[in-house]
């Protein structure tokens, strides 16, 4: 899920940064820091998928538990901080719900 969302998003930031202004605001230091956070999440997701591919699912699960838990917390914190009128926050809540379901499924297995 992370890569489905982040690959197009990071590509848009890299290739058409001005098009991101209406939703993310102008290209400020804060926005560049956010892009770094998104890139870090993407890299950690690739690492987890790579671990699964090379036969290390337990290590991948540990990365997933940590990564998804942190994402759920920060994404849900955007609701009171920004409000549900932002398309970013709505996306955050959707991704948080998917990650919660993933964590519950992984915890049970």
C-alpha positions, -999 to 999 in steps of 0.1 A, spaced: 0 0 0 28 24 9 44 20 -25 11 23 -44 6 57 -28 42 69 -25 57 61 -59 33 84 -78 34 110 -50 72 111 -49 73 111 -87 50 141 -88 71 160 -62 102 153 -83 89 159 -118 61 185 -113 67 201 -79 46 232 -88 16 210 -93 18 199 -57 15 234 -44 -24 235 -42 -25 206 -18 10 206 -1 17 244 -2 47 260 -17 81 243 -18 94 252 17 119 235 40 89 219 58 76 204 25 111 190 16 112 174 51 79 158 45 91 145 11 121 130 30 97 113 54 77 99 25 109 87 8 120 70 41 87 52 43 90 40 7 126 27 13 115 9 45 86 -6 26 110 -18 -2 133 -33 25 104 -52 40 93 -65 6 128 -75 -2 131 -94 30 100 -113 22 114 -121 -13 147 -135 1 130 -157 27 131 -135 58 94 -130 66 99 -127 103 123 -97 99 99 -82 74 71 -85 99 91 -67 125 98 -38 101 61 -38 92 49 -37 128 72 -7 136 66 12 103 29 7 102 24 16 139 43 49 134 24 57 102 -10 50 119 -1 74 148 12 102 126 -16 99 100 -44 99 126 -27 129 144 -33 149 112 -71 148 118 -72 171 148 -42 191 135 -55 198 100 -91 186 98 -109 163 74 -114 190 48 -79 183 35 -75 155 8 -42 146 24 -59 139 57 -86 119 41 -59 98 24 -40 95 57 -71 81 74 -77 56 46 -41 44 47 -41 42 85 -72 20 84 -56 -3 58 -24 -5 80 -45 -12 111 -62 -41 93 -28 -53 81 -14 -52 116 -43 -71 130 -40 -97 103 -3 -100 108 -6 -102 146 -31 -130 144 -9 -151 121 
